[in-house]
Amino acid sequence: MRMRDNLSPYSPHQIALSIGVLVVVVVKILLIWRYAPMAIGDNQGYIDAAAEILSSSAWLHDAGVDDSPYPPTLWRPIGYSLIVAAAKAVFADHWSVALGVLQSTLSLVTGLFLYRLCLRAKLHPYAALAVFVLYEWSAPMSTDVLIMEDALTGVLGMAALLALLFPIVDNRIPDVGRFAFAGCVTGLAFFLRDVYHFVMPILAVLTLIAVGRVRGWKAGASSAAVLIAPVLIASALLQGWNLHRAGAPVTATAGQSAYLFGMLRAARFDDTILSGDDVFLKTVRQHNTTYQYTDVGKITIALYEEHGMNSIAQLRAASTLFWRTLFTKPLPMIRAALHRVRPVQQGTLFAGPVTRIDDLDWWANAANAEKFYNQGWRAKAQKFRETLNPADLTPEVFLHLSLRTVLRAVGVALLAVFLIGAPWLWLKRRAELGGPAHFVMTTWGLYVLWVCMYIPVSFEVRYLSPFVGPVLVALAILVQHREAWLPARLNALFHFRFRRSSAG
């Protein structure tokens, strides 16, 4: 019996998907060939930690907190350093390429699950293919070939999220098994980035309420428990181990820089935040000249070399100052957080690969602004920006600047559609649409929560990598059901233009 056309491996949809996957794979191979051996981002600490792990077993019992202001195996959670060490041990000089291949393969697999999610949301296969390609050419395009934990945390975070979103888009509450799977995956991700011990308690409470109201409080409690338990266990294990080898129950000491940077940004709006007579604040004021991250490094080294404050002591001082200021002087903290929202940069995650290539070029130039902007077309663009002389606006510069301007405008528009349209669709059509409306609103809530968790301290758009795929699906759903939230005149114009383009 002949298969139905939409299930046939030779259907136009399946052929298009095969071509799309092939193109994505080829691009990934080219990016690995071009960038993976050289673009290591700003995470030299992982490579240093891997070298220490491979050199001896002393790190298992001694974190070396007094040997460096940034003890390699303690400054970040140990998980990614272990992965780098394994890659070095197995692939020797080709370890960075191997790691790029691993990260690219995992993002490809999660992208295919994202494609299936689109079909479950009853999106057209071509819309699902567009979501798949845009996801692969968003955050994964840059993070997959960098020695950063963002690629793997993005994949793990999205895997956990997809496990819960599949039943939601079918208008079902996820069962306990799915919550347990999501919890175990985020427990693994915790060993790569310890932010999950801040966000998972909030998600557990929301799970308790949401599931409890529908299935009863016993089911809600069990779902919340299996969701949060793996992260709590991972946190206890990591803190217990670091208590043994460092003398303090910490997961990592990178907060010494993150909390301090957050305070410097807030101090731009109220410099009394840095008032005080203790050694920590005196040193901060002495070495803070620009309120930028470069000052954080100077302060950290000065505290270590001049005053003997190791990373744990600096973490305690910085975190105490941060939380005290948050409750006693919230306004400058809020102003600093709002300056870190970066809506334009967020929008670029949904508007194609150009900005991601720019990211790779940035890291390939060692995140050095002078080196980055003083070569190629960017050097010519800098000259135009400085002079505003039309003679300096060459066709090459015009093409690059106009392309990036248009794509940024498109990205901001898409972000606005998501942030405004998602709750509006849910409010207006949830009874009729069911699963797709709940999917869009769930994605919206988690996205906003994630941004709000990061902006008080430090926020880079690559931290949103677990949510790029689901947001793209939500945007596709919003376009499909635009009549529910788009003003009538704009919707009529959209239909008119669409009919004209189709007829043409």
Secondary structure, DSSP 8 states (H G I E B T S, - for coil): ----TTT-TTSHHHHHHHHHHHHHHHHHHHHHHHHTTT--TT-HHHHHHHHHHHH-SGGGT---TTT-SS-HHHHS-HHHHHHHHHHHHHHGGGHHHHHHHHHHHHHHHHHHHHHHHHHHTT--HHHHHHHHHHHHTSHHHHHTTSSSTHHHHHHHHHHHHHHHHHHHHTT----HHHHHHHHHHHHHHHTT-TTHHHHHHHHHHHHHHHHHHHH-HHHHHHHHHHHHHHHHHHHHHHHHHHHHHHSS--S-STHHHHHHHHHHHHHTT-GGGG--SSHHHHHHHHH-SSSSHHHHHHHHHHHHHHH---HHHHHHHHHHHHHHHHHH-HHHHHHHHHHT--HHHHHHTTS-SHHHHHHHHHHHTTT-HHHHHSSHHHHHHHHHHHH--GGG--HHHHHHHHHHHHHHHHHHHHHHHHHHHHHHHHHHHHHHH-HHHHHHHHHHHHHHHHHHHHTTT---GGGGHHHHHHHHHHHHHHHHTGGGTS-HHHHHHHHHHHHHHHH-
